[in-house]
Amino acid sequence: MRMLLGGHTTEILRLVGSLSASYTPRHYVIADTDRMSEDKICAFETARSKEHSEPQIPSTCSYKGTWVFTGWQQSCVTYTIHRVPRSREVRQSWTSSVVSTLHALLYSIPLVFRLKPDMVLCNGPGTCIPLCISALLLGITGMKKVLIVYIESICRVETLSLSGKILYYLSDYFFVQWPTLQEKYPKAVFLGRLV
């Protein structure tokens, strides 16, 4: 199973940590300016491989916008970190964010079409919007139906984030972590705190 992950790093890693090891390979997609998430993902994956008793083999790294790390279980378990342009910077104007999101979409479409993920799991930042649109396009073209799962950030108590407001209509599954949001958005699924 291929899975794309995008979102607030700590929350998404907590979610991935609760998934079975069969969710591989994992493809993390982060903004091209985000160095902190890369470090968190590498630390998480290293700890996960030790936790699952995977023998350590040297990591292989190549850089053309992607770092590739390899571990070993019964078969090769791979995770990759892909970089796309940031869709929207903090305090960026709405007008210019449309242009930057379209720019990010130009990078996301080839990535998603190449990876053909089974699922996109995301939880918040603008980086996930172009990925989800690309996944929808993959399905519209008849190449592959991609399951889009959105989990609204735990910090969203009364209103959805901008990403949540958009993906509420585009996702296959939409989870919220507060009952007040489920009351406002009937499609939302509330299972309590997920992260």
C-alpha positions in Angstrom: 0.0 0.0 0.0 1.3 3.4 -0.9 0.3 6.3 1.3 1.0 10.0 1.1 1.1 11.9 4.3 1.0 15.6 4.7 0.3 17.7 7.7 1.2 19.1 11.0 4.2 16.8 11.6 3.7 15.8 15.3 0.0 15.0 14.8 0.5 13.1 11.6 3.4 11.0 13.1 1.1 10.1 16.1 -1.5 8.9 13.6 1.1 6.9 11.6 2.4 5.4 14.8 -1.0 3.9 15.5 -1.1 2.2 12.0 0.0 -1.3 11.3 3.3 -1.9 9.6 1.4 -3.0 6.5 0.9 0.7 5.6 4.1 0.8 3.5 5.7 2.4 1.7 5.0 5.7 3.4 5.6 8.9 1.5 5.7 12.0 3.5 5.2 15.3 1.7 6.5 18.5 3.3 7.0 22.0 2.2 10.3 22.7 0.6 11.3 25.2 3.3 10.4 22.8 6.2 13.6 21.4 7.8 12.2 20.7 11.2 9.6 18.2 9.9 12.3 16.3 8.0 14.2 15.7 11.3 11.1 14.7 13.2 10.1 12.2 10.4 13.6 10.6 10.4 13.7 10.3 14.1 10.2 8.8 14.1 11.0 6.2 11.4 14.2 5.2 13.1 12.4 4.6 16.3 9.6 2.8 14.5 12.1 0.4 12.8 13.7 -0.4 16.1 10.4 -0.9 17.8 9.3 -3.3 15.1 12.7 -5.2 15.4 13.7 -4.3 11.9 17.4 -4.8 11.4 19.2 -1.6 10.6 20.8 -1.2 7.2 22.5 1.9 6.1 20.2 4.6 4.9 20.5 5.6 1.3 20.0 9.2 0.4 19.6 10.9 -2.9 18.5 14.4 -3.4 16.5 15.7 -6.3 13.9 17.1 -4.0 13.5 13.7 -2.3 15.3 12.0 0.5 15.0 8.2 0.4 15.5 6.1 3.5 15.4 2.4 3.5 14.8 -0.1 6.4 14.3 -3.8 6.2 11.6 -6.1 7.5 10.4 -9.3 5.7 10.5 -7.2 2.6 12.0 -3.8 2.0 10.1 -1.2 4.0 10.6 2.2 2.5 9.6 5.7 3.4 10.4 8.8 1.4 10.2 12.5 2.2 9.1 14.5 -0.8 9.2 18.3 -1.0 6.7 20.5 -2.7 6.5 24.3 -2.7 4.6 25.7 0.2 1.1 26.6 -0.7 0.7 29.4 1.7 3.0 31.2 4.1 1.7 32.5 7.4 0.1 36.0 6.9 0.3 35.6 3.1 -2.5 37.5 1.3 -5.4 35.4 -0.1 -4.8 36.7 -3.6 -1.1 35.7 -3.7 -1.9 32.4 -1.9 -4.0 31.3 -4.9 -0.9 31.7 -7.1 1.4 29.9 -4.7 -1.1 27.1 -4.3 -1.3 26.7 -8.1 2.5 26.6 -8.1 2.5 23.8 -5.5 -0.1 22.0 -7.6 2.2 21.9 -10.5 4.7 20.0 -8.3 2.1 17.8 -6.7 0.4 16.5 -9.8 3.5 14.7 -11.2 4.4 13.4 -7.7 0.9 11.9 -7.1 0.6 10.5 -10.6 4.1 8.9 -10.2 3.4 7.4 -6.8 -0.2 6.4 -7.3 -1.0 6.2 -3.6 -3.8 4.1 -2.2 -4.5 6.7 0.4 -3.7 10.4 1.2 -3.8 11.0 5.0 -3.6 14.6 5.9 -4.4 16.9 8.8 -4.1 20.6 8.1 -1.6 22.8 6.4 -2.1 24.2 2.9 0.4 21.8 1.5 -2.2 19.0 1.7 -4.7 20.9 -0.6 -2.6 20.4 -3.9 -1.9 16.8 -2.9 -5.6 16.0 -2.4 -6.6 17.8 -5.7 -3.9 15.8 -7.4 -5.3 12.6 -5.9 -8.8 13.5 -7.1 -7.4 14.1 -10.6 -5.9 10.7 -10.5 -9.3 9.2 -9.9 -11.1 11.5 -12.4 -8.7 10.3 -15.1 -9.6 6.7 -14.3 -6.0 5.9 -13.4 -6.6 5.0 -9.8 -9.2 5.9 -7.0 -7.3 7.3 -4.1 -8.9 7.4 -0.7 -8.6 10.8 0.9 -8.7 10.9 4.7 -8.6 14.3 6.4 -8.2 14.7 10.2 -8.8 18.2 11.5 -6.1 19.3 13.9 -6.8 18.9 17.6 -6.4 22.6 18.1 -9.5 23.3 15.9 -12.3 23.3 18.5 -15.1 25.5 17.2 -14.3 26.2 13.5 -12.5 24.3 10.7 -9.2 25.4 9.4 -9.1 26.7 5.8 -7.8 23.4 4.6 -10.6 21.7 6.6 -13.3 23.9 5.0 -12.0 22.9 1.5 -11.4 19.2 2.2 -14.7 18.8 4.0 -16.2 18.6 0.5 -13.4 16.7 -1.3 -12.4 14.0 1.2 -13.8 10.5 1.5 -13.5 10.5 5.3 -13.4 13.7 7.4 -12.6 13.4 11.1 -12.9 16.0 13.8 -11.6 15.8 17.3 -14.3 17.9 19.1 -18.0 17.2 19.3 -18.9 20.8 18.6 -17.4 20.5 15.1 -19.4 17.4 14.4 -22.6 19.3 15.3 -21.7 22.0 12.8 -20.5 19.6 10.0 -22.7 16.6 9.7 -20.4 14.7 7.3 -17.6 14.8 10.0 -16.9 11.8 12.0 -16.1 12.3 15.7 -14.3 9.5 17.5 -12.8 11.5 20.3 -9.2 12.5 20.4 -7.2 10.8 17.7 -3.8 12.4 18.3 
